Amino acid sequence: GGFNFANIALYVQAHVLLKDSPAIVFAGMNLLVVVFGVLSGMIIFKERTDWKAMLGLILGVLGILCLAKAM
């Protein structure tokens, strides 16, 4: 419903704002889905996340920041 529409609207707006960097928009949106999924699992379902998963998330964020800086 409303959440899906908001997601699509934000995705389109990100492409408008960063029209010269579609790779950053695509990678950023996909990484945010993973980050929010992990955070919601930790907060709502009290899941424990090991250091390897956290390292993967941090490296993913750093990778997208490097991509954005290179553009």
Buried (B, 14 or more C-beta within 10 A) or exposed (E): EEEEEEEEEEEEEBBEEBEEBEEBBEBBBEBBEEEEEBEEEEEEEEEEEEEEEEEBBEEBBEEBEEBBEEE
